[in-house]
Amino acid sequence: MSWRVGIDIGGTFTDLVALADDGRLVRHKLGSTPRAPEEGLLDALRALLREIAPHEVALVAHASTIATNALLGQMNLELPRVAFVTTEGFRDVLEIGRQNRSAIYDLNVRRPTPLARREDRLVVRERRAPDGAVIVELDAASVAQAVETIRARGITAVAVGLLHADADGAHERVVGDALRAAIPGVEVSLSSEIDPQYREYERFSTTVVNAALAPIVQGYLDRVARGVRDEGVRAPIFVMRSDGGMAALKSASRRPATLIESGPASGVIGAAYVGRALGIENVLSFDMGGTTAKAGTIRHGVPEISASFEAAGSTHSGRSVKGSGYPVRFPFVDLAEVSAGGGTIAWVDAAGALRVGPLSAGADPGPACYGRGDQATVTDANVVLQRSNPRALLGG
């Protein structure tokens, strides 16, 4: 007998479903472990292995919100300090961006602060034409100076985005090699490898987001792989991507930005399956987790896909809203996502206005009604309003 195992980790709960060849189904639901997210997955797997043997597991499919929650500010998932190396004269492209406005009538609308601070955006002397032809050779001294500045500041997550590197990434590779040689353990994302397409702002933004997520996601996936093997499971492990497909761990580690909507995408894929089973082709899916709430559309039985999206703004979104977050140019299941999950923290700003999010209490300490935290969340509001059924908590 062989079993296919699916494990979804959210900011608050971890869910495992195992399906046997004969149709048998096993389910487990546990609290997530945000300080060590892989432990929630391994706890769920251990619960399953009390019922079946490790060699019976034929496949492990994993969906996670770790990348989404890191960008949206979940506690215990702080993004690292990121450096950005670019062509001289282009350090402020990330700041200038496009003239898209998420709220066109709001005179005080705020654009997202770049993940790489201005003092950490360093330049090198070089220039290529749009076809990749060299106009100015890469200056070795400016590369060495940028590398030394990054090393001296202790930054170990670096994005490299040079002008027209989508046509020829040779200069970026030289900078990347210099960084790896000088800084042990540095994670380098090259725009010519991450998003080799024209339009500098989107390419730079995608690469910086990838660099910011790399230390968190790569370390997490390495620990997942080791933990699963330590439990005796030798089955292949795949991770859900934002486009609804699956990726091997090695591929996912190289491009962690493709996993930003890993968990939310799997929810829409599941909703499409349920719709087809019921004979309903056009479906609106809604998924409220512990940290975020997501909505997606399914037309003619197929989830809508967008070629790019914006992450970590007022709304995680694809086609619906532009200008509120960081452009990430990978295909993804088109979603609108907001920081309004069950664990999202309510707070009062300096003007006395009630705000919700983006910070989430997650699973630790969790909502105040769990008895471990003292900050009010959306779940606490529902408890006070008597909207939550105390006899049906944790039912999935």
Secondary structure, DSSP 4 states (H G I P E B T S, - for coil): --EEEEEEE-SSEEEEEEEETTS-EEEEEEE--TTSHHHHHHHHHHHHHTTS-GGGEEEEEEEE-HHHHHHHT-TT-PPPPEEEEEETT-TTHHHH-----SSTT-TT--PPPPSS-GGGEEEE--EE-TTS-EEE---HHHHHHHHHHHHHTT--EEEEE-TTTTT--HHHHHHHHHHHHHSTT-EEEEHHHH---S-HHHHHHHHHHHHHHHHHHHHHHHHHHHHHHHTT--S-EEEE-TTS-EEEHHHHHH-GGGGTTHHHHHHHHHHHHHHHHTT--SEEEEEE-SS-EEEEEEETTEE-EES-EEESSSSEESSS--SSSEEE-S-EE-EEEES-STTEEEEE-TTS-EEEEEEE-TTTT--GGGTS--S-BHHHHHHHTT-S-TTSTT--
